[in-house]
Amino acid sequence: MKTLSILIFLTVVLFATGVNAQKSPGKGAESVPLRLRVSDNKRFLVYEDGKPFFYLGDTAWELFHRLSLEEAALYMDDRKSKGFTVIQACVLAELDGLHAPNVYKHTPLQNDDPATPNEAYFQDIDKFLKLAASKGLYVGLLPTWGDKVFRNNWGNGPEIFNAKNAGVYGKFLGTRYKDQRNIIWILGGDRNPRDSNDVAIWRAMAEGIVEGVGGYGRAVMTFHPAPKADGGSSTWFQNDRWLDFNMLQTGHCKNGNNYEKISHDYNLTPIKPVLDGEPLYEDHPVCFDLKKNGYSNANDVRKLAYWQLFAGAFGHTYGCHAVWQFYDKGREPVNSPARTWKEALDLPGARQMGYVKKLILSKPVLDRIPDQGLIVGDNPKDSSYCSATRAANGSYAFIYTPTGKVLRIKTSTLKGRSLTMQWYNPRTGMYSKKENQVKKPEMLFVPTESAQGLDWVLVLSAAFG
């Protein structure tokens, strides 16, 4: 009887442990990330249990190609500690990824043929994906960088894909990773389709992945384009069933108006979640002209996060110029990185991305909508542009000012007889003291004198006292 009791106890403990692991994505080395899906209102990604997932990505394009597993663990631990949830990395890498071997001296394909993958290389990829899963991190997995479809005037290529072998390669990947829960599939790789042939290649790859994983709903998928005037993936694939959310790229100049591009896709039908998957990187030569423009800084990249989120994006991707290429001494630098990747991990913008996530998750997420109608008066579309978002039911609002501008707010869409007001500091993640104010049709909110010229978020919450 005693033995039976012990067995029952152990069974209960093991079952409870398994359940906790399934329901606790990202907590500890034994966590098992839940699958992701699109929310019921089609605006966000959620865990399979319906809880909101905040997509905070980091561009680590050369992760599989240039790092050892030990180095990858160091990198992932750092990003995890800063609040990142997604690592965007490429299987067939940009920097001569077909011919320059990875750290383990493996190349990905036999004879540059997508239909004949090198098993040793993909066993390496398996380990990276499992390492990320063990840390509760999702991988935004690019099957290939776009130069393998369209080399254009940058990238090593060669162009190896056609619609037939793209489908075979997609099915190979989907079948191999159908049980790997922490994958978000990202096609495209910084290229826009030139014509219907390119579109057919990407569609074949997507459908191959869907077939491999076992059908629609088993793979969350998008497309990473190059910068364009409006929108992004929606230009070619808006009505494709495999495209679960839209992704755009605003590139590497200052003050890219990502809020307008996000709004473009946000207002399309059918409704799909949207985010900027590659904005200006921190520590990047602005507009690729270091001599004229210098390097970008935390202020530049922080602004883009708040702009896109308040315009309706469901998440944000950060990037650091030295990190995406994992630049180190002895490696050929791409576009003048200012420091090695390990030195760049602690740049202030990376840590401040976690403060963006902290703010968004501090209030109910799934009914958040953009609302520029909250802001009264002039709001020029330049570096001082202010942006606003609120709960659909009016229970709260966030208004972002990049320059500490005095804000005049129209309150008709906000609940309550009075409002609780705080200023949130995007540089430190700290709040000012709460103040209650009787609600009026229009209200003026003035940052403290020390705040002038710096970015702040005004946080308004409905009060009924």
C-alpha positions in Angstrom: 0.0 0.0 0.0 2.8 2.3 0.9 4.5 1.5 -2.4 1.3 2.3 -4.3 1.0 5.6 -2.5 4.5 6.6 -3.5 3.8 5.7 -7.1 0.6 7.7 -7.2 2.5 10.7 -5.6 5.3 10.4 -8.2 2.8 10.2 -11.1 1.0 13.3 -9.8 4.3 15.2 -9.5 5.5 14.2 -13.0 2.1 15.2 -14.5 2.1 18.5 -12.7 5.6 19.2 -13.9 4.7 18.5 -17.5 1.6 20.8 -17.3 3.6 23.6 -15.8 6.2 23.3 -18.4 3.6 23.5 -21.2 1.9 26.5 -19.6 5.0 28.5 -18.6 6.7 29.5 -21.8 10.1 31.0 -21.2 10.5 30.0 -17.5 13.7 28.1 -16.9 15.7 25.6 -18.8 12.9 22.9 -18.7 10.2 25.1 -20.3 8.5 23.9 -23.4 7.2 26.8 -25.5 3.6 26.7 -26.4 2.6 26.9 -30.1 1.5 30.3 -31.3 -1.6 31.2 -33.3 -3.4 34.3 -34.6 -5.8 35.9 -32.1 -9.5 35.6 -32.6 -9.7 39.3 -33.6 -6.9 38.8 -36.1 -4.8 41.6 -34.7 -2.2 39.8 -32.5 -0.4 36.6 -32.0 -1.3 34.6 -28.9 -0.2 31.3 -27.3 -2.3 28.3 -28.1 -4.1 28.8 -24.8 -5.2 32.3 -25.9 -2.9 34.4 -23.7 -1.2 37.3 -25.5 2.2 36.8 -27.0 4.4 39.9 -27.3 6.7 39.7 -30.3 9.9 41.3 -29.3 12.4 40.3 -32.0 16.1 40.6 -32.4 17.8 40.3 -35.8 20.4 37.6 -35.5 20.5 36.7 -39.2 24.0 35.0 -39.1 23.4 33.1 -35.8 23.5 29.6 -37.3 26.3 30.5 -39.7 28.8 32.2 -37.4 28.3 31.1 -33.8 29.0 28.0 -31.9 26.3 26.6 -29.6 28.2 28.0 -26.6 28.3 31.4 -28.1 24.7 31.2 -29.0 23.8 30.3 -25.4 25.6 33.4 -24.3 23.7 35.5 -26.8 20.3 34.0 -26.1 20.7 34.4 -22.3 21.5 38.0 -22.8 18.5 38.6 -25.1 16.2 36.6 -22.8 17.3 38.7 -19.8 16.4 41.9 -21.7 12.9 40.7 -22.5 13.3 39.5 -26.1 10.9 36.7 -27.1 12.0 36.1 -30.8 15.3 35.5 -32.4 15.3 36.1 -36.2 17.9 33.9 -37.9 18.5 32.4 -41.4 19.2 28.8 -42.4 20.8 29.6 -45.8 22.7 32.7 -44.6 23.4 36.0 -46.4 27.1 36.2 -46.0 28.2 33.5 -48.4 26.0 31.0 -46.5 26.1 28.3 -49.2 29.9 28.1 -49.5 31.5 29.4 -46.3 31.0 26.7 -43.7 29.6 27.2 -40.2 31.6 26.9 -37.0 31.3 23.1 -37.3 32.7 23.1 -40.8 29.4 22.2 -42.4 27.7 23.7 -45.4 23.9 23.5 -45.9 23.5 21.9 -49.4 25.1 19.4 -51.7 26.0 21.0 -55.0 24.0 24.1 -54.2 20.8 22.1 -54.6 17.9 22.8 -52.2 16.6 19.3 -52.9 19.7 17.7 -51.5 20.4 19.2 -48.0 23.5 18.3 -46.0 22.3 16.3 -43.0 25.2 17.3 -40.8 24.4 21.0 -41.3 20.8 20.5 -40.4 21.7 18.5 -37.3 23.5 21.7 -36.2 20.3 23.7 -36.9 18.4 21.2 -34.8 20.6 21.9 -31.9 20.2 25.7 -32.2 16.5 25.5 -32.3 16.3 23.2 -29.3 18.7 25.5 -27.4 16.3 28.4 -28.0 13.3 26.3 -27.0 15.1 25.3 -23.7 15.3 29.0 -22.9 11.7 29.7 -23.8 12.7 31.7 -26.9 11.0 31.5 -30.3 13.0 31.5 -33.5 11.8 33.6 -36.5 13.2 31.1 -38.9 14.1 32.2 -42.4 14.5 29.2 -44.7 16.8 31.2 -46.9 18.1 34.8 -47.4 16.5 36.3 -50.5 19.7 36.5 -52.5 19.3 32.8 -53.3 16.1 33.7 -55.2 17.2 37.2 -56.4 20.7 38.3 -55.9 20.2 41.9 -57.0 23.2 44.1 -56.5 24.1 42.9 -53.0 24.4 39.5 -51.5 26.6 36.5 -52.5 23.9 34.3 -54.0 24.0 32.3 -56.1 20.4 32.2 -57.3 19.5 28.5 -56.8 15.7 28.4 -56.3 12.9 27.7 -58.7 9.2 26.8 -57.9 9.9 23.1 -58.0 12.9 22.9 -55.7 11.5 25.6 -53.4 8.5 23.4 -52.7 10.7 20.4 -52.1 13.0 22.4 -49.7 10.0 23.8 -47.9 8.5 20.4 -47.4 11.8 19.1 -46.1 12.0 21.9 -43.5 8.3 21.6 -42.5 8.6 17.8 -42.1 11.8 18.1 -40.1 10.5 20.7 -37.7 6.8 19.9 -37.5 7.1 19.2 -33.8 9.4 22.1 -33.0 6.9 24.4 -31.3 9.1 27.5 -31.1 9.3 28.4 -34.8 7.8 31.4 -36.5 8.4 30.9 -40.3 9.7 34.0 -42.1 10.1 33.7 -45.9 11.6 36.4 -48.1 14.9 37.4 -46.6 15.1 41.1 -47.5 14.0 40.8 -51.1 10.9 41.9 -53.0 9.7 39.6 -55.8 10.6 40.9 -59.2 7.8 39.2 -61.0 5.3 36.4 -61.0 8.1 33.8 -61.2 9.6 35.0 -57.9 6.1 35.1 -56.3 5.6 31.5 -57.4 8.9 30.4 -55.8 8.0 31.9 -52.4 4.4 30.5 -52.6 5.8 27.0 -53.4 8.2 27.2 -50.5 5.4 28.3 -48.2 3.0 25.6 -49.3 5.8 23.0 -49.0 6.3 24.1 -45.3 2.5 23.8 -44.7 2.4 20.3 -46.2 5.4 19.3 -44.2 4.1 20.5 -40.8 0.7 18.8 -41.5 -1.6 21.6 -42.7 -2.7 25.2 -42.1 -2.8 26.2 -38.5 0.3 24.2 -37.6 2.8 26.9 -38.9 2.7 30.6 -38.2 4.2 32.3 -41.2 5.1 35.6 -42.8 7.3 37.2 -45.4 10.3 39.6 -44.8 10.5 42.1 -47.7 12.9 44.9 -48.6 11.8 48.5 -47.9 9.1 49.8 -50.2 6.8 52.9 -50.3 3.9 51.3 -48.5 3.2 48.0 -46.8 5.3 45.0 -47.3 4.3 41.3 -47.5 0.7 42.4 -48.2 1.7 43.6 -51.7 2.0 40.1 -53.0 0.5 37.7 -50.4 -2.3 39.5 -48.6 -4.9 36.9 -49.7 -2.7 33.8 -49.4 -3.9 31.5 -46.7 -0.3 30.6 -45.5 0.4 34.3 -44.7 -0.6 34.6 -41.0 0.7 38.1 -40.4 2.1 40.9 -42.5 5.7 42.1 -42.1 7.3 45.2 -43.6 10.8 46.7 -43.5 11.5 50.5 -43.1 15.2 50.2 -43.5 18.1 52.1 -42.0 17.4 55.8 -42.2 16.3 58.0 -39.3 12.6 58.8 -38.6 11.3 56.2 -41.1 7.6 56.8 -41.1 6.8 53.2 -40.0 3.5 54.4 -38.4 2.1 55.2 -41.9 3.2 51.8 -43.3 1.9 50.0 -40.3 -1.4 51.8 -40.7 -1.5 50.9 -44.4 -1.5 47.1 -43.6 -3.6 47.5 -40.5 -6.5 48.8 -42.5 -6.4 46.1 -45.2 -8.9 43.2 -45.5 -8.7 40.4 -44.7 -7.5 41.6 -41.3 -4.0 40.3 -40.4 -1.6 41.2 -37.7 1.3 43.4 -38.8 4.8 44.5 -37.6 8.0 46.1 -38.9 10.4 43.3 -39.1 13.5 45.4 -39.8 13.7 49.0 -38.8 16.8 51.1 -38.3 19.4 49.1 -36.3 21.2 50.6 -33.3 24.8 51.5 -34.0 24.2 51.4 -37.7 25.6 54.0 -40.2 22.4 56.1 -40.8 21.3 55.7 -44.4 24.5 53.7 -44.9 26.5 56.9 -44.9 28.7 57.0 -41.8 30.8 60.0 -42.9 27.7 62.2 -43.5 25.2 60.9 -40.9 27.2 59.0 -38.2 25.8 56.1 -36.3 22.2 55.6 -35.1 21.6 55.6 -31.3 19.1 54.4 -28.7 16.9 57.4 -29.2 16.6 56.7 -32.9 15.6 53.1 -32.5 13.4 53.5 -29.4 11.2 56.0 -31.2 10.5 53.5 -34.0 9.3 50.9 -31.5 6.7 53.2 -29.9 5.6 54.6 -33.3 4.8 51.2 -34.8 3.2 49.7 -31.7 0.9 52.7 -31.2 0.0 52.6 -34.9 -1.4 49.1 -34.4 1.6 46.7 -34.7 1.4 43.6 -32.6 5.1 43.6 -31.7 8.5 45.1 -32.6 11.8 43.9 -34.0 15.0 45.5 -32.8 18.4 45.1 -34.5 22.0 46.0 -33.7 24.4 46.4 -36.5 27.3 44.4 -35.0 25.0 41.7 -33.7 23.0 40.8 -36.8 26.3 39.9 -38.5 28.0 38.7 -35.3 31.0 40.8 -36.2 34.2 39.9 -34.4 37.9 40.6 -34.8 39.3 38.7 -37.8 35.9 38.8 -39.7 35.3 41.0 -42.7 33.1 43.9 -41.5 29.8 44.7 -43.3 29.1 48.4 -43.4 31.5 49.5 -40.7 30.3 48.0 -37.4 31.6 50.2 -34.5 32.4 47.3 -32.1 32.3 43.5 -31.8 29.0 41.7 -31.2 29.7 40.9 -27.6 30.6 44.5 -26.9 27.4 45.6 -28.6 25.0 43.3 -26.6 24.7 45.9 -23.8 24.0 49.0 -26.0 21.2 50.9 -24.2 18.6 50.5 -27.0 18.5 46.7 -26.5 17.6 47.0 -22.8 15.1 49.7 -23.5 13.2 47.3 -25.8 12.2 45.4 -22.7 10.7 48.6 -21.3 8.5 48.8 -24.4 7.3 45.3 -23.7 6.7 46.1 -20.0 4.5 49.0 -20.8 2.4 47.2 -23.4 1.8 44.2 -21.1 0.9 46.4 -18.2 -2.6 46.7 -19.6 -5.0 44.4 -21.4 -3.4 43.7 -24.8 -6.0 42.0 -27.1 -8.4 45.0 -27.4 -5.7 47.6 -27.9 -6.3 49.8 -31.0 -4.6 52.8 -32.6 -6.3 56.2 -32.0 -4.7 59.3 -33.3 -7.9 61.1 -32.6 -6.8 61.4 -28.9 -4.2 64.0 -29.9 -5.5 67.5 -30.5 -3.6 70.2 -32.5 -0.7 70.2 -34.8 1.2 66.9 -35.1 3.8 67.2 -37.9 5.0 64.0 -39.5 8.6 64.5 -38.6 10.9 63.5 -35.8 8.5 65.0 -33.2 5.5 63.0 -34.3 3.3 62.0 -31.4 1.3 58.7 -31.5 -1.5 57.3 -29.5 -3.2 53.9 -28.7 -5.9 52.9 -26.3 -8.2 50.1 -25.2 -11.2 49.7 -27.4 -13.4 50.0 -24.3 -11.7 53.2 -23.2 -10.2 51.9 -20.0 -6.7 53.3 -20.8 -4.6 55.2 -23.3 -0.9 55.6 -24.1 0.3 58.7 -25.9 4.0 58.9 -27.0 5.9 62.1 -27.4 9.4 61.8 -28.8 10.4 65.3 -27.7 8.5 65.8 -24.4 5.9 67.9 -26.1 3.0 69.3 -24.2 0.0 67.1 -25.1 -3.6 68.3 -25.5 -5.8 65.2 -25.3 -9.4 64.7 -26.3 -11.0 62.4 -23.7 -14.4 61.5 -25.2 -13.4 57.9 -25.9 -12.0 57.3 -22.4 -14.1 56.0 -19.6 -14.6 57.3 -16.1 -15.4 60.6 -14.4 -11.8 61.2 -13.7 -8.4 60.0 -15.1 -5.3 58.6 -13.4 -2.3 60.1 -15.1 1.4 59.0 -15.1 4.4 59.6 -17.2 6.3 56.5 -18.3 10.0 56.9 -19.0 11.1 54.9 -22.1 14.7 55.2 -21.1 14.4 53.7 -17.7 11.1 51.8 -17.6 10.0 53.8 -14.5 6.7 55.6 -13.9 6.1 59.0 -12.3 3.8 59.3 -9.3 0.1 58.8 -10.0 -2.1 61.8 -10.2 -5.9 61.9 -10.4 -7.6 64.6 -12.4 -11.3 65.3 -13.1 -12.0 64.4 -16.7 -12.7 67.3 -19.1 -13.5 67.1 -22.8 -9.9 68.3 -23.5 -7.1 68.1 -21.1 -3.5 69.5 -21.2 -0.6 67.3 -19.9 2.8 68.9 -19.4 5.9 66.9 -18.8 8.2 68.2 -16.1 10.7 70.8 -17.1 13.5 68.2 -17.0 11.5 66.1 -19.5 11.6 68.7 -22.3 13.3 67.4 -25.3 13.2 63.8 -24.2 10.7 61.1 -25.1 7.9 60.2 -22.7 4.7 58.2 -22.7 1.6 59.6 -21.1 -0.4 56.8 -19.4 -4.1 57.6 -18.8 -6.4 55.2 -16.9 -10.1 55.5 -16.3 -11.1 56.2 -12.7 -14.6 56.3 -11.3 -14.2 58.1 -8.0 
